[in-house]
Amino acid sequence: MLSGTALGARSGLVREPEQARIESPRESFDTFFAREREGVLGFAFALTGDRGVAEDVVQDAFLEAYRKWDRIAGYDQPDAWVRRVVANMSVSAFRRRRGELRMLTQLVARQDRVVPDLSPTALAFWQAVRALPKRQAQVAALFYLEDRPIADIALILQMAEGTVKKHLHDGRKTLARTLDLDEVNDEPR
């Protein structure tokens, strides 16, 4: 793994040694923070989709920058360094949220059922849907459970309508094989 200095040098973020360093790194950090905060927050929100998570990620990234400001102030583009930290922390936040979702799902599973019991056929169908690749399962759930048209699914999952149709087609073929069905209606709306 590269050190921050080596990474900064490779990416062109570090100033040449003969250039003057900022005289007062702490004051410069305040100016840097004031100038970059909103842009970095927008970037974090775009990556996380959640303002609260984005604010946490940005706070942690700027805290890290503050702690290392004597070194980071020497970079040609300290704003790029902070954004890289935000990008990395956003991935970690996503993984953490996914783990939290799993735990919540397990807790809900232990509680009394709110959803009525499914018939054996319906249960087998939804188990087969969950076994599909992620995108095919998402498309199938939106199509069959919520009765959504292709255009809505494309909008929700942020993909082209043709891609939705392809995932639905492939998912239906797999479901037909898995559930041993003779025929699959392959005419999406």
ABEGO torsion letter per residue (X at the ends): XBBAAAAAAAAGABBBAABBBBABAAAAAAAAAAAAAAAAAAAAAAAAGBAAAAAAAAAAAAAAAAAAAAAAAABABAAAAAAAAAAAAAAAAAAAAAAAAAAAAAAAAABBBABBBBBAAAAAAAAAAAABBAAAAAAAAAAAAAGBBAAAAAAAAGBBAAAAAAAAAAAAAAAAAAAGBABBBABBX
